[in-house]
Amino acid sequence: MANLRSLKKDVAFLTNEIVADAQASILRHPDRKPEQALSIIEEAVEMYNQLFLRINKPEPEAKDNPKLLKQHYRAIKKDLLENSHKLFQRIASL
């Protein structure tokens, strides 16, 4: 991880892509249960909020220990990629 700014940009970018794909799915196929696409959008927004909260407020013991801080941010990046992948798969199945 280069810095926090790039991590925040990654979170924002992937969330925006998920929301855009879900909206495009609703527009392309309005007859195929738009409620499912809306629930994906809600989950993406919730993921965004949770990840930004974790980025901005690391655990107190991690603040003083660079090794723990690095592990903390690696875990956030891993969660971002896993959750994004799951949401993209759900969009593809619509």
ZISULRA-V259703 format. One record per residue. N is the residue number from 1. RES is the residue in one small letter. PSI is psi as a letter, one per 20 degrees, with the letter a starting at -180 (999 if undefined). Layout:
N/RES/PSI
N/RES/PSI
//
This chain:
1/m/p
2/a/g
3/n/r
4/l/h
5/r/g
6/s/h
7/l/g
8/k/h
9/k/h
10/d/g
11/v/g
12/a/g
13/f/g
14/l/h
15/t/g
16/n/h
17/e/g
18/i/g
19/v/g
20/a/g
21/d/h
22/a/g
23/q/h
24/a/h
25/s/h
26/i/g
27/l/h
28/r/h
29/h/m
30/p/i
31/d/i
32/r/m
33/k/m
34/p/i
35/e/h
36/q/g
37/a/h
38/l/h
39/s/h
40/i/g
41/i/g
42/e/g
43/e/h
44/a/g
45/v/g
46/e/g
47/m/g
48/y/g
49/n/g
50/q/g
51/l/g
52/f/h
53/l/g
54/r/h
55/i/g
56/n/h
57/k/m
58/p/r
59/e/q
60/p/h
61/e/h
62/a/h
63/k/h
64/d/i
65/n/o
66/p/h
67/k/g
68/l/h
69/l/g
70/k/g
71/q/h
72/h/g
73/y/h
74/r/h
75/a/h
76/i/g
77/k/g
78/k/g
79/d/h
80/l/g
81/l/g
82/e/g
83/n/h
84/s/g
85/h/g
86/k/g
87/l/h
88/f/h
89/q/h
90/r/h
91/i/g
92/a/h
93/s/i
94/l/999
//
